[in-house]
Amino acid sequence: MKNLIIILIILLPLLAIANDNWFSNTAQKIYKLPSPFGEILAAPFTFFGNIAQNENINFDIIKKRLDPPHPVEGGILFQFEAPSAKTVTLVGDFPDNQWGGTASTNGTYNPSIDPLFDDGTHGDKKANDGIWSLVKKLEPGRYQYKFVVDRNSWHSDPNALETVDDGYGGKNSILVVK
């Protein structure tokens, strides 16, 4: 059995190249693409077929990072990538934010404090691209912050230059405004 698997692993790519996309066409017929199973099973065969046809195959393995919060006209630009989010807010120890209201006297999260936008406004360059943005006016100082996605999921900034333990098993992002 082990030898059969090794032979298949070696021969399948060679057969796919030799048969000029035969595996891709067969997989599409058998699995009736675009069902999720057909796409998954047909993908390797389509890949080898494309090589046989000398087509360019583009791999976006390394994701482009967003810039950490930085000064722009009007304040500091915060950005967070969340393509499937419905809402994103900035929370932190800013004087007018108090961790989205959770550090205030009533301790309730307020989603209307510092919302980010994915509509081409407030520092956002392109609408509906999954990159949420906000330009916030801040006085010089050292601030801790996070992003809240869809009112319940708190995230540190993956683009932040510095983080600190948040006391709850996670990290707060650090921003120093000069």
C-alpha positions as CSV (number, residue, x, y, z in Angstrom):
1,M,0.0,0.0,0.0
2,K,2.8,2.4,0.9
3,N,4.5,1.7,-2.4
4,L,1.3,2.4,-4.3
5,I,0.9,5.8,-2.6
6,I,4.5,6.7,-3.5
7,I,4.0,5.7,-7.1
8,L,0.7,7.8,-7.3
9,I,2.4,10.8,-5.8
10,I,5.2,10.6,-8.4
11,L,3.1,9.7,-11.4
12,L,0.0,11.9,-11.0
13,P,1.8,15.2,-11.7
14,L,3.6,13.6,-14.7
15,L,0.4,12.2,-16.1
16,A,-1.3,15.6,-15.6
17,I,1.3,17.3,-17.6
18,A,1.4,14.7,-20.3
19,N,-2.4,14.6,-20.7
20,D,-2.7,18.4,-21.1
21,N,-5.2,19.1,-18.4
22,W,-7.1,15.8,-18.7
23,F,-7.3,15.5,-14.9
24,S,-8.8,19.0,-14.5
25,N,-11.5,18.3,-17.1
26,T,-12.2,14.9,-15.6
27,A,-12.4,16.3,-12.1
28,Q,-14.8,19.0,-13.2
29,K,-17.1,16.4,-14.8
30,I,-16.9,14.0,-11.8
31,Y,-17.3,16.6,-9.0
32,K,-19.5,19.1,-11.0
33,L,-17.7,22.2,-10.1
34,P,-18.2,24.7,-8.5
35,S,-19.2,22.6,-5.5
36,P,-16.8,23.0,-2.6
37,F,-15.5,19.5,-2.9
38,G,-15.0,19.7,-6.6
39,E,-13.0,22.9,-6.3
40,I,-10.8,21.4,-3.6
41,L,-10.2,18.2,-5.5
42,A,-9.9,19.7,-8.9
43,A,-7.5,22.5,-7.8
44,P,-4.3,20.4,-7.9
45,F,-5.2,18.9,-11.3
46,T,-6.0,22.4,-12.7
47,F,-2.6,23.6,-11.4
48,F,-0.7,20.9,-13.2
49,G,-2.8,21.3,-16.3
50,N,-2.0,25.0,-16.3
51,I,1.7,24.2,-16.1
52,A,1.4,21.9,-19.1
53,Q,-0.2,24.8,-21.0
54,N,2.6,27.2,-20.0
55,E,0.2,29.6,-18.3
56,N,1.5,31.9,-15.6
57,I,0.4,31.0,-12.2
58,N,0.4,33.8,-9.6
59,F,1.0,33.1,-5.9
60,D,0.3,35.8,-3.3
61,I,2.0,34.0,-0.5
62,I,3.3,37.1,1.4
63,K,0.6,39.5,2.4
64,K,1.3,43.2,2.3
65,R,1.3,44.7,5.8
66,L,-0.4,47.9,6.6
67,D,1.6,50.8,8.0
68,P,1.5,51.1,11.8
69,P,-0.6,54.1,13.1
70,H,1.1,57.2,11.8
71,P,0.6,61.0,11.5
72,V,-1.5,62.3,8.6
73,E,-3.4,65.5,8.0
74,G,-5.9,65.8,10.9
75,G,-4.4,63.3,13.3
76,I,-3.2,59.7,13.5
77,L,-4.3,57.2,10.9
78,F,-5.3,53.8,12.3
79,Q,-5.9,50.9,9.9
80,F,-7.1,47.4,10.5
81,E,-7.7,44.6,7.9
82,A,-10.9,42.7,8.5
83,P,-12.5,41.8,5.2
84,S,-15.5,40.0,6.6
85,A,-16.3,42.5,9.4
86,K,-19.5,44.4,9.6
87,T,-18.1,46.9,12.2
88,V,-14.7,47.8,13.6
89,T,-14.0,50.2,16.4
90,L,-10.8,51.6,18.0
91,V,-10.6,51.1,21.8
92,G,-7.9,52.3,24.1
93,D,-6.8,54.4,27.0
94,F,-7.3,57.6,25.0
95,P,-9.0,60.3,27.2
96,D,-12.1,60.4,25.0
97,N,-12.4,56.6,24.6
98,Q,-11.8,54.7,27.8
99,W,-11.5,51.3,26.1
100,G,-14.7,51.9,24.2
101,G,-16.6,52.9,27.3
102,T,-15.7,49.7,29.3
103,A,-13.4,51.6,31.6
104,S,-16.0,54.3,32.4
105,T,-18.4,54.3,35.3
106,N,-21.0,52.1,33.7
107,G,-18.5,49.7,32.1
108,T,-20.5,49.0,29.0
109,Y,-18.9,48.8,25.5
110,N,-20.2,51.6,23.3
111,P,-19.8,50.8,19.5
112,S,-20.3,54.4,18.6
113,I,-17.0,55.5,20.1
114,D,-14.2,55.7,17.5
115,P,-15.7,53.6,14.7
116,L,-13.4,52.8,11.7
117,F,-14.7,53.1,8.1
118,D,-14.4,51.0,5.0
119,D,-16.2,53.4,2.7
120,G,-13.5,55.5,1.2
121,T,-13.7,58.1,4.0
122,H,-11.8,58.9,7.3
123,G,-8.4,57.9,5.9
124,D,-9.8,54.9,4.0
125,K,-8.4,54.9,0.5
126,K,-10.8,52.4,-1.2
127,A,-14.3,51.5,-0.3
128,N,-15.2,47.9,0.6
129,D,-11.6,46.6,0.4
130,G,-11.6,45.1,3.9
131,I,-9.2,47.8,5.3
132,W,-10.9,49.8,8.0
133,S,-9.5,53.3,8.8
134,L,-9.9,56.2,11.2
135,V,-8.0,59.4,11.6
136,K,-8.0,60.3,15.3
137,K,-6.7,63.6,16.8
138,L,-4.3,62.8,19.7
139,E,-2.2,64.8,22.0
140,P,1.5,63.7,22.5
141,G,1.7,60.7,24.8
142,R,1.9,56.9,25.1
143,Y,-1.3,55.0,24.4
144,Q,-2.5,51.4,24.5
145,Y,-5.1,50.3,22.1
146,K,-6.9,47.4,20.3
147,F,-9.5,47.0,17.6
148,V,-13.0,45.5,18.3
149,V,-14.5,43.6,15.4
150,D,-18.3,43.1,15.2
151,R,-18.7,44.3,18.8
152,N,-17.2,41.2,20.4
153,S,-13.8,40.2,19.2
154,W,-10.9,42.3,20.5
155,H,-7.6,42.3,18.5
156,S,-4.2,43.8,18.9
157,D,-2.8,45.6,15.9
158,P,-0.7,43.2,13.9
159,N,1.1,46.2,12.4
160,A,2.0,47.8,15.7
161,L,5.6,48.4,16.4
162,E,5.3,47.6,20.1
163,T,2.9,45.6,22.4
164,V,2.4,45.1,26.1
165,D,0.6,42.4,28.1
166,D,-3.1,43.3,28.5
167,G,-3.5,41.4,31.8
168,Y,-6.1,39.0,30.2
169,G,-3.7,36.7,28.4
170,G,-3.4,38.9,25.3
171,K,-1.5,41.9,24.1
172,N,-2.4,45.6,23.8
173,S,-0.8,47.6,21.0
174,I,1.3,50.6,21.9
175,L,1.3,53.9,20.1
176,V,3.7,56.8,21.0
177,V,2.6,60.2,19.7
178,K,5.4,62.8,19.7
